[in-house]
Amino acid sequence: MADAALNTEGTASRNVFGFLKESFPATSVIVIVIMLILPLPTILLDALMAVNLMLSLLVLLIVLYTQKPTEFSLFPTMLLVATVFSLALNVSSTRLILRDGINFDGRMVRAFSHFVVGSSGNEGIVIGFIIFIIIIAVQAVVITKGATRVSEVAARFTLDSMQVKMMAVETEYSSGSITEEESQRRKAQIQKESDFYGSMDGASKFISGNVKIGILITVINILGGIIIGMSIHGEPLSIAANNYVSLAIGDGLISQFPALLISTAMGIVVTRAAASGNLSEQVMEQIFYRHAIIYWICAGVLVFLSVLPGFPWYVLLPMSALVAVHAFRMGRKEKKAASFNEMMSKSKDKKDEKSGEISPVVPLDALSLELGYGLVPLVEKEKGAELLERVQGVRRQSALDLGLVIPKVRIIDNSILEPSEYCFKIKGVDSGRGKIRIGYYLCINPGTVTTEMAGEKTVDPAFGLPAIWIDQEKRDEAERCGYTVVDPPSIIATHLTEIIRRHAAEILGLQDTQAILDTLRKEYPAVVEEVLREGKGLRVTEIQKILHGLLRERVSIRNTVSILESIAEYAPVSKNIWFLTEKARQALASQICGQYADDDRRLRVLTIDPALEQKLIDSKYETPSGIISALDPASQKMWINAVSKAVTAVKEKGWMPVVLCSEQARFLVKNSTDRELPDLAVLSVPEIVPEVIPEAVGMIRIENN
């Protein structure tokens, strides 16, 4: 029973706390509105003024310790609430000051009118009035005006660049550099930034309005107080002026001091638009952790000023000593860093020399990217190293699409290339190159362009499509016209993706094949042992050739287990590489069909005239490197013309051309058309799974044959 009672009390307390938590914002706004209408007792007014001061200080501290400005997305709303709350306090204090006059006992206002001013009597009134004017001027002319201008510019540029940022994220996602979740997160962050700085643009007007109203309320307090004191309370002009001016200044100071904190916080938020990280860390890094020479010069200037007549040497000399100590410590750190870098450089040189003595072999990079000096900024860390991230994304996507882990792409500059030129090399051999215009966008016509734009004509380096270069200002217009707009890093990343697809077989080396088998051996030992079984199994080089055959036709080898199982099944029958490759394809039938079928699971195919297909089979000729089609030159020419004509007809209908033939003819059809039509997909009948419906859309035949 006792436990039940305790649980009931705990639940009730949580419910009450939850209710208070949910109702607090609404209750606070209602209280602020009531303050504008109903008079408040002075003790409550003092408490609310203290709360206003505390909240303003908290807002400033939160801003100072926020990593990114957009993390405090509630700030524009806080500006509005704080401004209305401050004005409500002004109205309440004005009501009490004008009503009670010399009998007003608000401690917070009295404290600011005497203690903060620092003097009493007429001198204190004058000093307080001057301080009040200075605070108002600093807040209105310096902080608020500057922050308002910065917020306007930040909001305009954030809104203008939002579409560009969104397209950049979409391009990264399309090229495989980032996942869908990361794409959605970045888009949400961009939208959040736009909403935040748009709200800040409007919220900054609250502060400027608060300053103007503060001046008006102070003037009303002074004039109204003098009139009420003289006409109603019968006070002399000097007493009424002294009393009401003092209270008005105290009320103005206590209302403008929190507003000054809030406006300072607003200025910090909008001026940190391009910064991220803790402000304290940024101050230490960007101001106090600079080169030692800067602080030595500063210390020298302070010493020079201290010896000049009239300057306070007792202040300047200790200050210069502190700066000199900091300069000395920074100099020691710089020397240590320089000696460490020199040591590491010498160690690296020794290792290079030592390795050069041991091995005369200079290995080639499996895949490298060479850049002209004009494209080097794309990989510089100081400028974002955007290309490095794209290349890493392409490697990840290639592993998912092809099942091939691409080795790290070595990126180097090449002075022989033109400044805007880049070149891909596979094992030292040029495999593709192109030219980039930094600061411009490549516009490709995908066939949906409604209005052609003027621009420098060029060719898309990845697919050879006609394109134009445009500057950044015309990007939105090009997208509206139907062009596919691509930025320079995406051009190189897309070209790299296409090169990997075309040359995947060249990239997969013998050592890579062995690494695949070693990895699979841990989880599928029976499969690997069966394939490599001595006497009845295959060698690693033969497995590599089978994987090469699949990759040449852009068949993913990610399902390596199924490939090895098919090899293990048919290797006892024949160790012919062509035969085993065809059986591996049949084991991947669902994957291959899904690669070419439409969304409705229909596969539009071109069939081959039976007599022509038999002629291809009869032309089979075995060589030491495999089987080939050995048609005579005249027949080969007619065959290629017939295939090209049929393929063109299918493409005009908007379908992907796929040739369907018998298992015996499939490799010969692909081999005989590979030079003229390298992207032609050729499937055999056993590769068609029941879930896919083949639909014949044409037949390849040689006329008058």
GIRA-V448207 format. One record per residue. RES is the residue in three letters. PHI is phi in whole degrees, -180 to 180 (none if undefined). OMEGA is omega as a letter, one per 30 degrees, with the letter a starting at -180 (NA if undefined). Layout:
BEGIN
res=RES phi=PHI omega=OMEGA
res=RES phi=PHI omega=OMEGA
END
This chain:
BEGIN
res=MET phi=none omega=a
res=ALA phi=-63 omega=l
res=ASP phi=-63 omega=l
res=ALA phi=-63 omega=l
res=ALA phi=-64 omega=l
res=LEU phi=-63 omega=l
res=ASN phi=-63 omega=a
res=THR phi=-65 omega=l
res=GLU phi=-65 omega=l
res=GLY phi=-64 omega=l
res=THR phi=-65 omega=a
res=ALA phi=-64 omega=l
res=SER phi=-65 omega=l
res=ARG phi=-66 omega=l
res=ASN phi=-65 omega=l
res=VAL phi=-64 omega=l
res=PHE phi=-62 omega=l
res=GLY phi=-63 omega=l
res=PHE phi=-65 omega=l
res=LEU phi=-63 omega=a
res=LYS phi=-64 omega=a
res=GLU phi=-74 omega=a
res=SER phi=-90 omega=a
res=PHE phi=-60 omega=a
res=PRO phi=-60 omega=a
res=ALA phi=-65 omega=l
res=THR phi=-63 omega=a
res=SER phi=-63 omega=l
res=VAL phi=-64 omega=l
res=ILE phi=-64 omega=l
res=VAL phi=-62 omega=l
res=ILE phi=-62 omega=l
res=VAL phi=-66 omega=l
res=ILE phi=-63 omega=l
res=MET phi=-60 omega=l
res=LEU phi=-72 omega=a
res=ILE phi=-108 omega=a
res=LEU phi=-94 omega=l
res=PRO phi=-72 omega=a
res=LEU phi=-112 omega=l
res=PRO phi=-67 omega=a
res=THR phi=-63 omega=a
res=ILE phi=-65 omega=l
res=LEU phi=-70 omega=l
res=LEU phi=-62 omega=l
res=ASP phi=-61 omega=a
res=ALA phi=-63 omega=a
res=LEU phi=-69 omega=l
res=MET phi=-65 omega=l
res=ALA phi=-65 omega=l
res=VAL phi=-63 omega=l
res=ASN phi=-61 omega=l
res=LEU phi=-64 omega=a
res=MET phi=-64 omega=a
res=LEU phi=-63 omega=l
res=SER phi=-64 omega=l
res=LEU phi=-65 omega=l
res=LEU phi=-62 omega=l
res=VAL phi=-61 omega=l
res=LEU phi=-62 omega=a
res=LEU phi=-66 omega=l
res=ILE phi=-61 omega=l
res=VAL phi=-64 omega=a
res=LEU phi=-65 omega=a
res=TYR phi=-107 omega=l
res=THR phi=-86 omega=a
res=GLN phi=-67 omega=l
res=LYS phi=-129 omega=a
res=PRO phi=-55 omega=a
res=THR phi=-71 omega=l
res=GLU phi=-68 omega=l
res=PHE phi=-99 omega=a
res=SER phi=-69 omega=l
res=LEU phi=-81 omega=a
res=PHE phi=-58 omega=l
res=PRO phi=-58 omega=l
res=THR phi=-67 omega=l
res=MET phi=-62 omega=l
res=LEU phi=-60 omega=a
res=LEU phi=-64 omega=a
res=VAL phi=-63 omega=a
res=ALA phi=-63 omega=l
res=THR phi=-66 omega=l
res=VAL phi=-65 omega=l
res=PHE phi=-62 omega=l
res=SER phi=-64 omega=l
res=LEU phi=-67 omega=l
res=ALA phi=-64 omega=l
res=LEU phi=-65 omega=l
res=ASN phi=-60 omega=a
res=VAL phi=-64 omega=a
res=SER phi=-64 omega=a
res=SER phi=-67 omega=l
res=THR phi=-61 omega=l
res=ARG phi=-59 omega=a
res=LEU phi=-72 omega=l
res=ILE phi=-64 omega=a
res=LEU phi=-69 omega=a
res=ARG phi=-79 omega=a
res=ASP phi=-94 omega=l
res=GLY phi=62 omega=a
res=ILE phi=-67 omega=l
res=ASN phi=-87 omega=l
res=PHE phi=-63 omega=a
res=ASP phi=-118 omega=l
res=GLY phi=-71 omega=a
res=ARG phi=-67 omega=a
res=MET phi=-64 omega=l
res=VAL phi=-67 omega=l
res=ARG phi=-61 omega=a
res=ALA phi=-63 omega=l
res=PHE phi=-70 omega=a
res=SER phi=-79 omega=a
res=HIS phi=-117 omega=a
res=PHE phi=-66 omega=a
res=VAL phi=-67 omega=a
res=VAL phi=-66 omega=l
res=GLY phi=90 omega=a
res=SER phi=-155 omega=a
res=SER phi=-115 omega=l
res=GLY phi=73 omega=a
res=ASN phi=-64 omega=l
res=GLU phi=-62 omega=l
res=GLY phi=-64 omega=l
res=ILE phi=-63 omega=a
res=VAL phi=-65 omega=l
res=ILE phi=-62 omega=l
res=GLY phi=-61 omega=l
res=PHE phi=-64 omega=l
res=ILE phi=-66 omega=l
res=ILE phi=-62 omega=l
res=PHE phi=-60 omega=l
res=ILE phi=-63 omega=a
res=ILE phi=-64 omega=l
res=ILE phi=-61 omega=l
res=ILE phi=-62 omega=a
res=ALA phi=-65 omega=l
res=VAL phi=-61 omega=a
res=GLN phi=-70 omega=a
res=ALA phi=-79 omega=a
res=VAL phi=-85 omega=a
res=VAL phi=-92 omega=a
res=ILE phi=-72 omega=a
res=THR phi=-65 omega=a
res=LYS phi=-65 omega=l
res=GLY phi=-65 omega=a
res=ALA phi=-65 omega=l
res=THR phi=-64 omega=l
res=ARG phi=-65 omega=l
res=VAL phi=-63 omega=a
res=SER phi=-66 omega=l
res=GLU phi=-63 omega=a
res=VAL phi=-65 omega=a
res=ALA phi=-62 omega=l
res=ALA phi=-65 omega=a
res=ARG phi=-66 omega=a
res=PHE phi=-70 omega=l
res=THR phi=-64 omega=l
res=LEU phi=-67 omega=a
res=ASP phi=-66 omega=a
res=SER phi=-89 omega=a
res=MET phi=-61 omega=a
res=GLN phi=-64 omega=l
res=VAL phi=-63 omega=l
res=LYS phi=-64 omega=l
res=MET phi=-61 omega=a
res=MET phi=-67 omega=l
res=ALA phi=-64 omega=l
res=VAL phi=-64 omega=l
res=GLU phi=-63 omega=l
res=THR phi=-66 omega=l
res=GLU phi=-61 omega=l
res=TYR phi=-67 omega=a
res=SER phi=-66 omega=a
res=SER phi=-83 omega=l
res=GLY phi=87 omega=a
res=SER phi=-70 omega=a
res=ILE phi=-134 omega=l
res=THR phi=-83 omega=l
res=GLU phi=-65 omega=l
res=GLU phi=-63 omega=l
res=GLU phi=-64 omega=l
res=SER phi=-62 omega=l
res=GLN phi=-64 omega=a
res=ARG phi=-65 omega=a
res=ARG phi=-67 omega=l
res=LYS phi=-63 omega=l
res=ALA phi=-63 omega=l
res=GLN phi=-66 omega=l
res=ILE phi=-63 omega=l
res=GLN phi=-64 omega=l
res=LYS phi=-64 omega=l
res=GLU phi=-60 omega=a
res=SER phi=-62 omega=l
res=ASP phi=-64 omega=a
res=PHE phi=-65 omega=a
res=TYR phi=-72 omega=l
res=GLY phi=-66 omega=l
res=SER phi=-67 omega=l
res=MET phi=-64 omega=l
res=ASP phi=-61 omega=l
res=GLY phi=-80 omega=a
res=ALA phi=-66 omega=l
res=SER phi=-63 omega=l
res=LYS phi=-69 omega=l
res=PHE phi=-62 omega=a
res=ILE phi=-66 omega=a
res=SER phi=-62 omega=l
res=GLY phi=-67 omega=l
res=ASN phi=-64 omega=l
res=VAL phi=-63 omega=a
res=LYS phi=-64 omega=l
res=ILE phi=-67 omega=l
res=GLY phi=-61 omega=l
res=ILE phi=-63 omega=a
res=LEU phi=-62 omega=a
res=ILE phi=-64 omega=l
res=THR phi=-63 omega=l
res=VAL phi=-62 omega=l
res=ILE phi=-64 omega=l
res=ASN phi=-59 omega=a
res=ILE phi=-68 omega=a
res=LEU phi=-66 omega=a
res=GLY phi=-64 omega=l
res=GLY phi=-65 omega=l
res=ILE phi=-63 omega=a
res=ILE phi=-64 omega=a
res=ILE phi=-65 omega=a
res=GLY phi=-62 omega=a
res=MET phi=-80 omega=a
res=SER phi=-86 omega=a
res=ILE phi=-98 omega=a
res=HIS phi=-87 omega=l
res=GLY phi=67 omega=a
res=GLU phi=-86 omega=l
res=PRO phi=-64 omega=a
res=LEU phi=-60 omega=a
res=SER phi=-65 omega=a
res=ILE phi=-69 omega=a
res=ALA phi=-63 omega=a
res=ALA phi=-65 omega=a
res=ASN phi=-61 omega=a
res=ASN phi=-70 omega=a
res=TYR phi=-75 omega=l
res=VAL phi=-65 omega=l
res=SER phi=-62 omega=a
res=LEU phi=-67 omega=a
res=ALA phi=-65 omega=l
res=ILE phi=-67 omega=l
res=GLY phi=-60 omega=l
res=ASP phi=-66 omega=l
res=GLY phi=-66 omega=l
res=LEU phi=-67 omega=a
res=ILE phi=-70 omega=l
res=SER phi=-86 omega=a
res=GLN phi=-85 omega=l
res=PHE phi=-64 omega=l
res=PRO phi=-62 omega=l
res=ALA phi=-64 omega=l
res=LEU phi=-65 omega=l
res=LEU phi=-63 omega=a
res=ILE phi=-66 omega=a
res=SER phi=-67 omega=l
res=THR phi=-64 omega=l
res=ALA phi=-61 omega=l
res=MET phi=-63 omega=l
res=GLY phi=-62 omega=l
res=ILE phi=-65 omega=a
res=VAL phi=-61 omega=a
res=VAL phi=-75 omega=l
res=THR phi=-84 omega=l
res=ARG phi=-101 omega=a
res=ALA phi=-59 omega=a
res=ALA phi=-96 omega=a
res=ALA phi=-104 omega=l
res=SER phi=-146 omega=a
res=GLY phi=103 omega=a
res=ASN phi=-67 omega=a
res=LEU phi=-63 omega=l
res=SER phi=-62 omega=l
res=GLU phi=-64 omega=l
res=GLN phi=-66 omega=l
res=VAL phi=-62 omega=a
res=MET phi=-64 omega=a
res=GLU phi=-73 omega=a
res=GLN phi=-94 omega=a
res=ILE phi=-116 omega=a
res=PHE phi=-94 omega=a
res=TYR phi=-107 omega=l
res=ARG phi=-93 omega=a
res=HIS phi=-66 omega=a
res=ALA phi=-61 omega=a
res=ILE phi=-59 omega=a
res=ILE phi=-62 omega=a
res=TYR phi=-75 omega=l
res=TRP phi=-63 omega=l
res=ILE phi=-63 omega=l
res=CYS phi=-62 omega=l
res=ALA phi=-63 omega=l
res=GLY phi=-64 omega=l
res=VAL phi=-65 omega=l
res=LEU phi=-64 omega=l
res=VAL phi=-63 omega=l
res=PHE phi=-62 omega=l
res=LEU phi=-67 omega=a
res=SER phi=-69 omega=a
res=VAL phi=-89 omega=l
res=LEU phi=-75 omega=a
res=PRO phi=-62 omega=l
res=GLY phi=92 omega=a
res=PHE phi=-83 omega=a
res=PRO phi=-74 omega=a
res=TRP phi=-63 omega=a
res=TYR phi=-69 omega=l
res=VAL phi=-98 omega=a
res=LEU phi=-72 omega=a
res=LEU phi=-66 omega=l
res=PRO phi=-61 omega=l
res=MET phi=-66 omega=l
res=SER phi=-66 omega=l
res=ALA phi=-66 omega=l
res=LEU phi=-62 omega=l
res=VAL phi=-65 omega=a
res=ALA phi=-66 omega=l
res=VAL phi=-62 omega=l
res=HIS phi=-64 omega=l
res=ALA phi=-64 omega=l
res=PHE phi=-63 omega=l
res=ARG phi=-65 omega=l
res=MET phi=-65 omega=l
res=GLY phi=-64 omega=l
res=ARG phi=-64 omega=l
res=LYS phi=-64 omega=a
res=GLU phi=-65 omega=l
res=LYS phi=-66 omega=l
res=LYS phi=-63 omega=l
res=ALA phi=-64 omega=a
res=ALA phi=-67 omega=l
res=SER phi=-67 omega=l
res=PHE phi=-66 omega=l
res=ASN phi=-63 omega=l
res=GLU phi=-65 omega=l
res=MET phi=-63 omega=l
res=MET phi=-65 omega=l
res=SER phi=-65 omega=l
res=LYS phi=-65 omega=l
res=SER phi=-62 omega=l
res=LYS phi=-66 omega=l
res=ASP phi=-63 omega=l
res=LYS phi=-65 omega=l
res=LYS phi=-64 omega=l
res=ASP phi=-63 omega=l
res=GLU phi=-64 omega=a
res=LYS phi=-64 omega=l
res=SER phi=-66 omega=l
res=GLY phi=-68 omega=l
res=GLU phi=-72 omega=a
res=ILE phi=-75 omega=a
res=SER phi=-122 omega=l
res=PRO phi=-83 omega=a
res=VAL phi=-82 omega=l
res=VAL phi=-107 omega=a
res=PRO phi=-69 omega=l
res=LEU phi=-93 omega=l
res=ASP phi=-73 omega=l
res=ALA phi=-60 omega=l
res=LEU phi=-150 omega=a
res=SER phi=-135 omega=l
res=LEU phi=-126 omega=l
res=GLU phi=-106 omega=a
res=LEU phi=-120 omega=l
res=GLY phi=-70 omega=a
res=TYR phi=-63 omega=l
res=GLY phi=-72 omega=a
res=LEU phi=-101 omega=a
res=VAL phi=-58 omega=l
res=PRO phi=-57 omega=a
res=LEU phi=-67 omega=a
res=VAL phi=-117 omega=l
res=GLU phi=-80 omega=a
res=LYS phi=-65 omega=a
res=GLU phi=-64 omega=a
res=LYS phi=-110 omega=l
res=GLY phi=102 omega=a
res=ALA phi=47 omega=a
res=GLU phi=-63 omega=a
res=LEU phi=-66 omega=l
res=LEU phi=-61 omega=l
res=GLU phi=-67 omega=l
res=ARG phi=-65 omega=a
res=VAL phi=-63 omega=l
res=GLN phi=-63 omega=l
res=GLY phi=-65 omega=l
res=VAL phi=-64 omega=l
res=ARG phi=-62 omega=l
res=ARG phi=-65 omega=a
res=GLN phi=-68 omega=l
res=SER phi=-65 omega=l
res=ALA phi=-64 omega=l
res=LEU phi=-76 omega=a
res=ASP phi=-79 omega=a
res=LEU phi=-105 omega=a
res=GLY phi=72 omega=a
res=LEU phi=-116 omega=l
res=VAL phi=-82 omega=a
res=ILE phi=-75 omega=l
res=PRO phi=-63 omega=a
res=LYS phi=-58 omega=a
res=VAL phi=-84 omega=l
res=ARG phi=-80 omega=a
res=ILE phi=-109 omega=a
res=ILE phi=-136 omega=l
res=ASP phi=-92 omega=a
res=ASN phi=-133 omega=a
res=SER phi=-70 omega=l
res=ILE phi=-73 omega=l
res=LEU phi=-70 omega=l
res=GLU phi=-66 omega=a
res=PRO phi=-55 omega=a
res=SER phi=-101 omega=a
res=GLU phi=-105 omega=l
res=TYR phi=-132 omega=a
res=CYS phi=-148 omega=l
res=PHE phi=-96 omega=l
res=LYS phi=-130 omega=l
res=ILE phi=-111 omega=a
res=LYS phi=53 omega=l
res=GLY phi=86 omega=a
res=VAL phi=-104 omega=l
res=ASP phi=-60 omega=a
res=SER phi=-118 omega=l
res=GLY phi=164 omega=l
res=ARG phi=-149 omega=l
res=GLY phi=-165 omega=l
res=LYS phi=-126 omega=a
res=ILE phi=-124 omega=l
res=ARG phi=-110 omega=a
res=ILE phi=-63 omega=a
res=GLY phi=89 omega=l
res=TYR phi=-119 omega=l
res=TYR phi=-119 omega=l
res=LEU phi=-94 omega=l
res=CYS phi=-108 omega=a
res=ILE phi=-109 omega=l
res=ASN phi=-90 omega=a
res=PRO phi=-83 omega=a
res=GLY phi=102 omega=a
res=THR phi=-115 omega=a
res=VAL phi=-73 omega=l
res=THR phi=-90 omega=a
res=THR phi=-135 omega=a
res=GLU phi=-76 omega=a
res=MET phi=-107 omega=l
res=ALA phi=-86 omega=l
res=GLY phi=-179 omega=l
res=GLU phi=-73 omega=a
res=LYS phi=-73 omega=l
res=THR phi=-155 omega=a
res=VAL phi=-132 omega=l
res=ASP phi=-63 omega=a
res=PRO phi=-67 omega=a
res=ALA phi=-79 omega=a
res=PHE phi=-121 omega=l
res=GLY phi=74 omega=a
res=LEU phi=-83 omega=l
res=PRO phi=-65 omega=a
res=ALA phi=-152 omega=l
res=ILE phi=-136 omega=l
res=TRP phi=-98 omega=l
res=ILE phi=-132 omega=l
res=ASP phi=-84 omega=a
res=GLN phi=-63 omega=a
res=GLU phi=-66 omega=a
res=LYS phi=-97 omega=a
res=ARG phi=-63 omega=a
res=ASP phi=-61 omega=l
res=GLU phi=-63 omega=l
res=ALA phi=-65 omega=l
res=GLU phi=-68 omega=l
res=ARG phi=-67 omega=l
res=CYS phi=-79 omega=l
res=GLY phi=103 omega=l
res=TYR phi=-77 omega=l
res=THR phi=-91 omega=a
res=VAL phi=-102 omega=a
res=VAL phi=-129 omega=l
res=ASP phi=-87 omega=a
res=PRO phi=-55 omega=l
res=PRO phi=-61 omega=l
res=SER phi=-69 omega=l
res=ILE phi=-62 omega=a
res=ILE phi=-66 omega=a
res=ALA phi=-65 omega=l
res=THR phi=-65 omega=l
res=HIS phi=-63 omega=l
res=LEU phi=-63 omega=l
res=THR phi=-60 omega=a
res=GLU phi=-68 omega=l
res=ILE phi=-66 omega=l
res=ILE phi=-63 omega=l
res=ARG phi=-65 omega=a
res=ARG phi=-76 omega=a
res=HIS phi=-118 omega=a
res=ALA phi=-60 omega=a
res=ALA phi=-64 omega=l
res=GLU phi=-72 omega=a
res=ILE phi=-75 omega=a
res=LEU phi=-73 omega=a
res=GLY phi=-95 omega=a
res=LEU phi=-64 omega=l
res=GLN phi=-65 omega=l
res=ASP phi=-65 omega=l
res=THR phi=-63 omega=l
res=GLN phi=-63 omega=l
res=ALA phi=-64 omega=l
res=ILE phi=-62 omega=a
res=LEU phi=-66 omega=l
res=ASP phi=-64 omega=l
res=THR phi=-68 omega=a
res=LEU phi=-69 omega=a
res=ARG phi=-61 omega=a
res=LYS phi=-69 omega=a
res=GLU phi=-108 omega=l
res=TYR phi=-128 omega=a
res=PRO phi=-63 omega=a
res=ALA phi=-64 omega=a
res=VAL phi=-64 omega=a
res=VAL phi=-65 omega=a
res=GLU phi=-64 omega=l
res=GLU phi=-66 omega=a
res=VAL phi=-69 omega=a
res=LEU phi=-97 omega=a
res=ARG phi=-60 omega=a
res=GLU phi=-64 omega=l
res=GLY phi=96 omega=a
res=LYS phi=-106 omega=a
res=GLY phi=-94 omega=a
res=LEU phi=-111 omega=l
res=ARG phi=-84 omega=a
res=VAL phi=-62 omega=l
res=THR phi=-63 omega=l
res=GLU phi=-72 omega=l
res=ILE phi=-64 omega=l
res=GLN phi=-60 omega=l
res=LYS phi=-64 omega=l
res=ILE phi=-65 omega=l
res=LEU phi=-64 omega=l
res=HIS phi=-61 omega=a
res=GLY phi=-61 omega=l
res=LEU phi=-71 omega=a
res=LEU phi=-66 omega=l
res=ARG phi=-61 omega=l
res=GLU phi=-101 omega=l
res=ARG phi=59 omega=l
res=VAL phi=-97 omega=a
res=SER phi=-66 omega=l
res=ILE phi=-105 omega=a
res=ARG phi=-63 omega=l
res=ASN phi=-84 omega=a
res=THR phi=-65 omega=a
res=VAL phi=-62 omega=l
res=SER phi=-65 omega=l
res=ILE phi=-63 omega=a
res=LEU phi=-68 omega=l
res=GLU phi=-64 omega=l
res=SER phi=-67 omega=l
res=ILE phi=-64 omega=l
res=ALA phi=-62 omega=a
res=GLU phi=-73 omega=a
res=TYR phi=-104 omega=l
res=ALA phi=-60 omega=l
res=PRO phi=-64 omega=l
res=VAL phi=-78 omega=a
res=SER phi=-158 omega=l
res=LYS phi=-102 omega=l
res=ASN phi=-66 omega=a
res=ILE phi=-62 omega=l
res=TRP phi=-62 omega=a
res=PHE phi=-63 omega=a
res=LEU phi=-68 omega=l
res=THR phi=-64 omega=l
res=GLU phi=-63 omega=l
res=LYS phi=-68 omega=l
res=ALA phi=-65 omega=l
res=ARG phi=-62 omega=l
res=GLN phi=-66 omega=l
res=ALA phi=-68 omega=l
res=LEU phi=-102 omega=a
res=ALA phi=-58 omega=a
res=SER phi=-61 omega=l
res=GLN phi=-64 omega=a
res=ILE phi=-68 omega=l
res=CYS phi=-63 omega=l
res=GLY phi=-64 omega=a
res=GLN phi=-71 omega=a
res=TYR phi=-117 omega=a
res=ALA phi=-75 omega=l
res=ASP phi=-78 omega=l
res=ASP phi=-63 omega=l
res=ASP phi=-88 omega=l
res=ARG phi=65 omega=l
res=ARG phi=-105 omega=a
res=LEU phi=-117 omega=l
res=ARG phi=-79 omega=a
res=VAL phi=-128 omega=l
res=LEU phi=-103 omega=l
res=THR phi=-97 omega=a
res=ILE phi=-117 omega=l
res=ASP phi=-53 omega=a
res=PRO phi=-53 omega=a
res=ALA phi=-67 omega=l
res=LEU phi=-67 omega=l
res=GLU phi=-64 omega=l
res=GLN phi=-66 omega=l
res=LYS phi=-64 omega=l
res=LEU phi=-65 omega=l
res=ILE phi=-62 omega=a
res=ASP phi=-68 omega=a
res=SER phi=-84 omega=a
res=LYS phi=-61 omega=a
res=TYR phi=-140 omega=a
res=GLU phi=-91 omega=l
res=THR phi=-121 omega=l
res=PRO phi=-57 omega=a
res=SER phi=-95 omega=l
res=GLY phi=137 omega=a
res=ILE phi=-93 omega=l
res=ILE phi=-138 omega=l
res=SER phi=-94 omega=a
res=ALA phi=-113 omega=l
res=LEU phi=-68 omega=l
res=ASP phi=-68 omega=a
res=PRO phi=-53 omega=a
res=ALA phi=-66 omega=l
res=SER phi=-66 omega=l
res=GLN phi=-63 omega=l
res=LYS phi=-64 omega=l
res=MET phi=-65 omega=l
res=TRP phi=-64 omega=l
res=ILE phi=-65 omega=l
res=ASN phi=-61 omega=a
res=ALA phi=-65 omega=l
res=VAL phi=-65 omega=a
res=SER phi=-61 omega=l
res=LYS phi=-63 omega=a
res=ALA phi=-67 omega=l
res=VAL phi=-64 omega=l
res=THR phi=-61 omega=l
res=ALA phi=-63 omega=l
res=VAL phi=-69 omega=l
res=LYS phi=-63 omega=l
res=GLU phi=-63 omega=l
res=LYS phi=-87 omega=l
res=GLY phi=85 omega=a
res=TRP phi=-107 omega=l
res=MET phi=-84 omega=a
res=PRO phi=-72 omega=l
res=VAL phi=-131 omega=l
res=VAL phi=-97 omega=l
res=LEU phi=-114 omega=a
res=CYS phi=-148 omega=a
res=SER phi=-76 omega=a
res=GLU phi=-63 omega=a
res=GLN phi=-67 omega=a
res=ALA phi=-96 omega=a
res=ARG phi=-57 omega=a
res=PHE phi=-65 omega=l
res=LEU phi=-69 omega=l
res=VAL phi=-63 omega=a
res=LYS phi=-67 omega=a
res=ASN phi=-63 omega=a
res=SER phi=-78 omega=a
res=THR phi=-111 omega=a
res=ASP phi=-65 omega=a
res=ARG phi=-73 omega=a
res=GLU phi=-84 omega=a
res=LEU phi=-130 omega=a
res=PRO phi=-66 omega=a
res=ASP phi=-94 omega=a
res=LEU phi=-71 omega=l
res=ALA phi=-90 omega=l
res=VAL phi=-126 omega=a
res=LEU phi=-119 omega=l
res=SER phi=-102 omega=a
res=VAL phi=-59 omega=l
res=PRO phi=-65 omega=a
res=GLU phi=-87 omega=l
res=ILE phi=-89 omega=a
res=VAL phi=-85 omega=a
res=PRO phi=-60 omega=a
res=GLU phi=-72 omega=a
res=VAL phi=-106 omega=a
res=ILE phi=-102 omega=l
res=PRO phi=-76 omega=a
res=GLU phi=-128 omega=a
res=ALA phi=-72 omega=a
res=VAL phi=-117 omega=l
res=GLY phi=171 omega=l
res=MET phi=-132 omega=l
res=ILE phi=-92 omega=l
res=ARG phi=-146 omega=l
res=ILE phi=-96 omega=a
res=GLU phi=-65 omega=l
res=ASN phi=60 omega=a
res=ASN phi=-92 omega=NA
END
